[in-house]
Amino acid sequence: MKTNTVEEGLQALVEDYLTGKQASLLQMKKGILSKEEFLKGAGQHLETVYGMCRERKEEVLRSFEQYIFGYSRLSPLIDDPDISDIRVIRFDCIRIKKNGRRMDAGTSFLSEKEYRQFIDYVATRNQVNISNLNAIQRFTDTESHPDFILRFTLSMPLVNTYKEPYLCIRKVPRNFPQMGQLIERGMMDRETAELLIQRFRRGSTLICGGNSSGKTTLLNALKETLPDDMAVLVSQQADELTTRSHPDMMFLHSLPGTGESRVNYDLKQISIAGLTMDVDFFIIGEVKGGEALYLLNAAYTGQLCAATIHAPSADRAPDKLVDYAMYESRYSRDQLMQMMDCFQTLVFMEHYTVKEIFACKGFSRERRELIYERIL
């Protein structure tokens, strides 16, 4: 079998490794095969199956190496520190968010076939099943890039209006900015940072805002200010919160079940498990469901807690957390809202800036609402 161009040779080799030679990919992923052994095997495959000359084989192998150990045409976008998000809408439409602005990526896949082949590779590389039973998948790559953790959301044509997959990638910096750097970047001034650090250590904190408002970035930085003699547990859906220096910080992440597997650990389950551990500070990366009740119960019994939650304004955040808690609770709404006074600090983020900070002054039984005092 002959391939006329390097591009054709690359596509043929990738297709072979996604079908008949998947075992080699998985062995390389698990560390059973070294990178050198894996590429040597690929070179031998090119010689045996395609009869390639040495010069053409080396060209194809160079492209194959970038494809397998990077993310093909998306690799330059992933490497760019100014790009936070990548959205592939179709093979010839790739959008990015760069320095907070959405724009065209300036690159594309050559064809629908190449793009679908890439999607199959991404799934295989991350050991994700994209059958009809698993047409929507969220997964995280914590290993392939030295600077970023990559959070993927993938939806297949079975659930899409159009016939191509959608792929969204959120890049989470490994060396996330700490409080001093956030001051330099204009997220807050030094006085605000000191106020937040003091309140974060003394009482439970809820950080709210919209998408890409800086909630996780602020929480990541604040938790690094906790003393070394404080035991911290972090429960999260994706591995966005990490530590740069704290010696006593544990991290648990959820594991969604698939159509072929009954193994499932959601945020509620790992939050319950986490609360049985001996910890001084309990953090949920982002509240999205029934785990809210266990966070609220922990904070109400005096456990120091922190979490982020999506909310369009500061006054809506307590309502949102109580709504989630009611999924799992037999408490009345009023009872849950009274328990919310244990969250002594409420922070509202917008456009990567600390916009408002509120201190909770308790619950008014007459007005049946929480009383907040704005302190920023």
JORA-V727310 format. One record per run of one state. SS is the DSSP state (H for helix, E for strand, L for the rest). FROM is the first residue (numbers start at 1). TO is the last residue. Records with the same first field share a line. If there is no record, write none. Layout:
SS=FROM-TO  FROM-TO
This chain:
L=1-5  19-21  30-34  51-53  70-71  80-82  91-92  99-100  105-111  126-131  135-135  142-147  156-165  174-178  185-189  203-203  210-214  224-231  237-248  254-254  256-264  266-266  275-280  285-290  301-303  311-313  326-332  351-352  365-368  375-376
H=6-18  22-29  35-50  54-69  72-79  112-125  132-134  179-184  190-202  215-223  267-274  291-300  314-325  333-342
E=83-90  93-98  101-104  136-141  148-155  166-173  204-209  232-236  249-253  255-255  265-265  281-284  304-310  343-350  353-364  369-374
